[in-house]
């Protein structure tokens, strides 16, 4: 910002100097980064401020509460219509837990520091992609919507959407896998990430992008809702496991960067906390350790589910075999009893033939003469 110094009468520059200094200050203020969520906090984050430092943004809280109410109303309707086949309680717990995790990520003290510390921002993104998304998918929202909708709505609207080319394309496991990895790499190594730190609308859009990519990735992995393509347990385990190396490689790339990658964090004026490069390295460690542990937990959960499925399949097969054997044994016993009755009947007939008295036409045999 330019400014003009005007000489006062008497040859002084007092007024001009003051105006010049004000211009410099205004220029510095305009060059300072603007945070998507307000000013830089004056104090460092603590466990208490992160856990209890909640905000209440109606733009997020109202939709979350409305979604929870609609979910409970839909569950009640389905349970009333199908008392013999109600919605499992576990699904409601998981889905509502996912909504609560959204609130933790975007309304707790994490939200206050996400544009100030990259490490806190990384926790927020892990919550959205690795906690919120699988919890919501495990709730089976598509199944609930299909069950609560009328037959005409299912036939005319919902099923055509599920079987549309767009849904079939983006829900394909290969496409979903690539989209998830692409969003992670594309946001961290493009101007989008830094721009979102200074623009509230872009920052919210980034959250939607992370959550959407996470939902598409976890949809075929958890396989609760109907999908155009169904993966068996071995493929689902491999599908999740292969995300771990790319997550590790991305984290290592961030960790080994020689300078801060995001000008927003590098230019913040704060008197507390780690310097921008150290903060970036902490964020990379959170992505590496936290992401890999969550992926491993998902793999082990899928292995456990596979084992339970095999036990149920084996148990059902054993029960069918036992029932078949019982039927065969019962039939054999019936045949043996029938055969025994036939033998006994034949024996009785023979005995009766031997003991039957001679009739008038019966030859009495030779008689003795006296």
Phi, psi and omega per residue, in radians:
X1 nan 2.165 3.127
X2 -1.485 2.784 3.067
X3 -2.603 2.738 -3.085
X4 -1.967 2.303 3.080
X5 -1.658 2.176 3.110
X6 -1.930 2.233 -3.128
X7 -1.286 2.200 3.050
X8 -1.331 2.851 3.046
X9 -1.057 2.343 -3.090
X10 1.721 0.101 3.012
X11 1.403 0.139 -3.107
X12 -1.548 2.813 3.113
X13 -2.060 0.389 -3.036
X14 -1.039 -0.924 -3.102
X15 -1.136 -0.726 3.133
X16 -1.106 -0.672 -3.137
X17 -1.128 -0.721 3.122
X18 -1.078 -0.797 3.137
X19 -1.111 -0.634 3.116
X20 -1.141 -0.767 3.131
X21 -1.101 -0.693 3.107
X22 -1.096 -0.684 3.113
X23 -1.096 -0.733 3.105
X24 -1.067 -0.758 -3.141
X25 -1.113 -0.721 3.123
X26 -1.141 -0.669 3.103
X27 -1.107 -0.745 3.119
X28 -1.123 -0.684 -3.140
X29 -1.143 -0.689 -3.126
X30 -1.218 -0.454 3.135
X31 -1.424 -0.291 -3.113
X32 -1.198 2.524 -3.123
X33 -1.166 2.549 3.081
X34 -1.767 2.253 -3.116
X35 -1.486 2.483 3.121
X36 -1.118 -0.426 -3.094
X37 -2.070 0.526 3.056
X38 1.818 -2.797 -3.062
X39 -1.337 2.891 3.078
X40 -1.197 2.232 3.097
X41 -1.027 2.525 -3.108
X42 -1.453 -0.238 -3.110
X43 -2.168 2.690 3.131
X44 -1.259 2.642 3.126
X45 -1.190 2.491 3.045
X46 -2.226 2.968 3.110
X47 -1.028 -0.701 3.137
X48 -1.148 -0.776 -3.115
X49 -1.214 -0.563 3.110
X50 -1.264 -0.642 -3.078
X51 -1.442 -0.726 -3.009
X52 -1.858 -0.084 -3.111
X53 -1.451 1.081 -3.059
X54 -1.468 2.621 2.958
X55 -2.022 3.002 3.141
X56 -2.367 1.464 3.118
X57 -1.495 1.961 -3.105
X58 -0.998 -0.522 -3.127
X59 -1.102 -0.371 3.111
X60 -1.926 -0.756 -3.077
X61 -1.107 -0.756 -3.111
X62 -1.084 -0.837 3.082
X63 -1.075 -0.639 3.128
X64 -1.129 -0.795 3.126
X65 -1.135 -0.727 3.127
X66 -1.090 -0.706 3.116
X67 -1.117 -0.736 3.120
X68 -1.101 -0.738 3.136
X69 -1.129 -0.775 3.122
X70 -1.093 -0.670 3.114
X71 -1.079 -0.870 -3.111
X72 -1.112 -0.664 3.100
X73 -1.143 -0.702 3.115
X74 -1.142 -0.731 3.120
X75 -1.092 -0.742 3.132
X76 -1.109 -0.705 3.127
X77 -1.123 -0.807 3.141
X78 -1.102 -0.760 -3.135
X79 -1.122 -0.592 3.102
X80 -1.232 -0.637 3.139
X81 -1.379 -0.503 -3.083
X82 -2.296 1.225 -3.097
X83 -1.099 -0.448 3.119
X84 -1.412 -0.224 3.139
X85 -2.424 1.158 -3.079
X86 -1.313 2.926 3.038
X87 -1.229 2.213 3.133
X88 -1.012 2.386 -3.135
X89 -1.050 -0.602 -3.118
X90 -1.011 -0.656 -3.124
X91 -1.167 -0.696 3.100
X92 -1.139 -0.705 3.124
X93 -1.077 -0.760 -3.122
X94 -1.166 -0.789 -3.106
X95 -1.141 -0.830 3.119
X96 -1.132 -0.567 3.033
X97 -1.110 -0.631 3.071
X98 -1.126 -0.712 3.081
X99 -1.109 -0.688 3.101
X100 -1.122 -0.648 3.116
X101 -1.162 -0.583 3.044
X102 -1.062 -0.784 3.131
X103 -1.098 -0.705 3.117
X104 -1.093 -0.757 -3.091
X105 -1.195 -0.637 -2.954
X106 -1.992 -0.071 -3.123
X107 -2.266 -0.201 3.133
X108 -1.423 -2.957 3.102
X109 -1.078 -0.319 3.085
X110 -1.038 -0.718 -3.119
X111 -1.122 -0.525 -3.110
X112 -1.183 -0.537 -3.023
X113 -1.922 0.037 -3.007
X114 -1.174 -0.490 3.100
X115 -1.677 0.072 3.104
X116 -1.861 -0.649 3.130
X117 -2.160 2.185 3.094
X118 -1.092 -0.593 -3.132
X119 -1.107 -0.713 3.097
X120 -1.198 -0.679 3.099
X121 -1.053 -0.650 3.130
X122 -1.157 -0.684 3.068
X123 -1.044 -0.733 3.133
X124 -1.057 -0.772 -3.126
X125 -1.209 -0.642 3.070
X126 -1.117 -0.689 3.100
X127 -1.061 -0.774 -3.089
X128 -1.186 -0.754 -3.021
X129 -1.548 -0.535 -2.981
X130 -1.962 -0.153 3.112
X131 -2.115 -1.001 -3.104
X132 -1.073 -0.895 -3.039
X133 -1.038 -0.886 3.124
X134 -1.150 -0.586 3.104
X135 -1.116 -0.784 3.115
X136 -1.117 -0.717 3.137
X137 -1.140 -0.667 3.129
X138 -1.184 -0.383 3.089
X139 -1.212 -0.350 -3.139
X140 1.239 0.900 -3.093
X141 -1.144 -0.615 3.138
X142 -1.131 -0.744 3.116
X143 -1.071 -0.742 -3.138
X144 -1.127 -0.744 3.130
X145 -1.091 -0.722 3.119
X146 -1.122 -0.660 -3.101
X147 -1.306 -0.609 -3.080
X148 -1.452 -0.375 -3.113
X149 -1.297 2.717 3.081
X150 -1.241 2.836 -3.135
X151 -1.063 -0.698 -3.128
X152 -1.154 -0.703 3.109
X153 -1.125 -0.725 3.094
X154 -1.063 -0.806 -3.044
X155 -1.239 -0.684 -3.038
X156 -1.531 -0.553 -2.993
X157 -2.066 -1.034 -2.946
X158 -1.183 -0.895 -3.110
X159 -1.125 -0.711 3.042
X160 -1.045 -0.620 3.092
X161 -1.158 -0.798 -3.123
X162 -1.090 -0.570 -3.105
X163 -1.725 0.187 3.126
X164 -1.243 2.823 -3.110
X165 -1.138 -0.653 -3.113
X166 -1.126 -0.840 -3.132
X167 -1.133 -0.718 3.114
X168 -1.090 -0.596 -3.114
X169 -1.291 -0.915 -3.054
X170 -1.269 -0.397 3.134
X171 -1.571 -0.052 3.069
X172 -1.047 2.299 -3.055
X173 -0.940 -0.691 3.137
X174 -1.157 -0.766 3.132
X175 -1.135 -0.784 3.141
X176 -1.066 -0.702 3.140
X177 -1.109 -0.809 -3.110
X178 -1.177 -0.697 3.121
X179 -1.070 -0.752 -3.137
X180 -1.071 -0.873 3.132
X181 -1.136 -0.676 -3.122
X182 -1.137 -0.679 3.103
X183 -1.110 -0.741 -3.135
X184 -1.100 -0.828 -3.131
X185 -1.260 -0.749 -3.061
X186 -1.128 -0.635 3.141
X187 -1.346 -0.652 -3.081
X188 -1.343 -0.361 -3.117
X189 -2.168 0.794 3.046
X190 -2.593 2.884 3.118
X191 -1.130 -0.205 -3.094
X192 -1.032 -0.772 -3.051
X193 -1.065 -0.845 -3.100
X194 -1.197 -0.668 3.137
X195 -1.137 -0.633 -3.126
X196 -1.161 -0.418 3.136
X197 -1.239 -0.309 -3.075
X198 -2.047 -0.017 3.135
X199 -2.253 2.069 -3.051
X200 -1.100 -0.772 -3.138
X201 -1.099 -0.758 3.126
X202 -1.178 -0.594 3.114
X203 -1.140 -0.759 3.092
X204 -1.138 -0.667 3.097
X205 -1.111 -0.632 3.091
X206 -1.105 -0.713 3.092
X207 -1.084 -0.740 3.099
X208 -1.078 -0.699 3.127
X209 -1.101 -0.775 3.128
X210 -1.128 -0.793 -3.119
X211 -1.168 -0.722 3.121
X212 -1.102 -0.779 3.108
X213 -1.111 -0.655 3.112
X214 -1.149 -0.741 3.130
X215 -1.108 -0.744 3.122
X216 -1.112 -0.664 3.140
X217 -1.188 -0.773 -3.043
X218 -1.414 -0.301 -3.125
X219 -0.971 -0.968 3.102
X220 -1.278 -0.340 -3.105
X221 -1.284 -0.797 -3.120
X222 -1.437 -0.503 3.008
X223 0.951 0.750 3.062
X224 -1.583 -0.782 -3.135
X225 -1.487 2.718 3.040
X226 -1.104 2.529 -3.119
X227 -2.535 2.698 3.124
X228 -1.016 -0.502 3.139
X229 -2.296 2.316 -3.096
X230 -1.925 2.214 3.140
X231 -1.724 2.461 3.004
X232 -1.310 2.900 -3.082
X233 -1.030 -0.773 -3.141
X234 -1.035 -0.717 3.140
X235 -1.215 -0.674 3.111
X236 -1.107 -0.695 3.105
X237 -1.106 -0.790 3.115
X238 -1.135 -0.680 3.139
X239 -1.011 -0.794 3.139
X240 -1.308 -0.738 -3.076
X241 -1.060 -0.642 -3.083
X242 -1.246 -0.232 3.034
X243 -1.290 -0.397 -3.052
X244 -1.151 -0.771 3.127
X245 -1.062 -0.710 -3.135
X246 -1.194 -0.604 3.073
X247 -1.110 -0.743 3.112
X248 -1.109 -0.776 -3.116
X249 -1.117 -0.706 3.095
X250 -1.101 -0.764 3.136
X251 -1.106 -0.729 3.138
X252 -1.134 -0.666 3.109
X253 -1.085 -0.763 3.075
X254 -1.136 -0.684 -3.094
X255 -1.140 -0.643 -3.053
X256 -1.582 0.055 3.108
X257 -1.113 2.383 -3.066
X258 -1.426 -0.212 -3.114
X259 -2.549 2.840 3.072
X260 -1.070 2.347 -3.073
X261 -1.501 -0.289 -3.026
X262 -2.117 1.962 -3.106
X263 -0.977 -0.533 -3.130
X264 -1.007 -0.904 -3.126
X265 -1.177 -0.627 -3.090
X266 -1.201 -0.468 -3.044
X267 -1.728 -0.006 3.133
X268 -1.198 2.393 3.087
X269 -1.713 1.765 3.077
X270 -2.392 2.544 -3.059
X271 -1.700 0.117 -3.070
X272 -2.336 2.893 3.042
X273 1.420 3.070 -3.120
X274 -1.236 2.779 3.066
X275 -1.223 2.847 -3.022
X276 -0.956 -0.686 -3.124
X277 -1.212 -0.737 3.110
X278 -1.130 -0.684 3.097
X279 -1.090 -0.698 3.102
X280 -1.113 -0.683 3.114
X281 -1.191 -0.646 3.060
X282 -1.101 -0.748 3.114
X283 -1.067 -0.724 3.110
X284 -1.102 -0.694 3.099
X285 -1.128 -0.677 3.096
X286 -1.113 -0.749 3.105
X287 -1.098 -0.766 -3.088
X288 -1.150 -1.034 -3.052
X289 -1.233 -0.887 -3.106
X290 -1.118 -0.799 -3.133
X291 -1.100 -0.818 -3.117
X292 -1.139 -0.684 3.115
X293 -1.114 -0.702 3.127
X294 -1.194 -0.676 3.072
X295 -1.125 -0.741 3.108
X296 -1.108 -0.710 3.096
X297 -1.058 -0.707 3.110
X298 -1.139 -0.704 3.120
X299 -1.096 -0.794 3.136
X300 -1.137 -0.639 3.093
X301 -1.116 -0.696 3.106
X302 -1.170 -0.667 3.092
X303 -1.100 -0.764 3.112
X304 -1.092 -0.736 3.117
X305 -1.124 -0.652 3.100
X306 -1.098 -0.774 3.134
X307 -1.100 -0.734 3.103
X308 -1.111 -0.680 3.123
X309 -1.131 -0.712 3.115
X310 -1.141 -0.681 3.110
X311 -1.112 -0.732 3.109
X312 -1.133 -0.715 3.126
X313 -1.141 -0.763 3.120
X314 -1.134 -0.743 3.120
X315 -1.086 -0.750 3.110
X316 -1.124 -0.699 3.111
X317 -1.130 -0.730 3.110
X318 -1.109 -0.702 3.122
X319 -1.130 -0.697 3.097
X320 -1.135 -0.699 3.119
X321 -1.142 -0.730 3.114
X322 -1.099 -0.716 3.122
X323 -1.132 -0.706 3.118
X324 -1.143 -0.737 3.119
X325 -1.119 -0.698 3.120
X326 -1.102 -0.690 3.106
X327 -1.130 -0.754 3.132
X328 -1.116 -0.774 -3.141
X329 -1.120 -0.691 3.123
X330 -1.131 -0.722 3.114
X331 -1.134 -0.707 3.117
X332 -1.116 -0.710 3.115
X333 -1.123 -0.687 3.105
X334 -1.117 -0.740 3.114
X335 -1.126 -0.705 3.120
X336 -1.120 -0.717 3.126
X337 -1.145 -0.703 3.106
X338 -1.114 -0.754 3.120
X339 -1.103 -0.714 -3.136
X340 -1.138 -0.720 3.102
X341 -1.119 -0.650 3.114
X342 -1.132 -0.751 3.132
X343 -1.112 -0.793 3.135
X344 -1.083 -0.732 3.126
X345 -1.098 -0.714 3.113
X346 -1.147 -0.697 3.121
X347 -1.134 -0.732 3.120
X348 -1.112 -0.679 3.124
X349 -1.101 -0.699 3.132
X350 -1.154 -0.730 3.139
X351 -1.136 -0.734 3.135
X352 -1.104 -0.585 3.103
X353 -1.161 -0.621 -3.129
X354 -1.317 -0.577 -3.070
X355 -1.613 -0.023 -3.081
X356 -1.192 2.306 -3.134
X357 -1.192 2.625 -3.095
X358 -1.211 2.414 3.118
X359 -1.615 -3.115 -3.121
X360 -1.125 -0.467 -3.136
X361 -1.596 0.102 -3.100
X362 -1.499 2.337 3.117
X363 -1.305 2.058 -3.112
X364 -1.347 -0.091 -3.125
X365 1.557 3.066 -3.142
X366 -1.124 2.421 3.111
X367 -1.758 2.670 3.092
X368 -1.496 2.474 3.108
X369 -1.903 2.376 3.065
X370 -1.622 nan nan
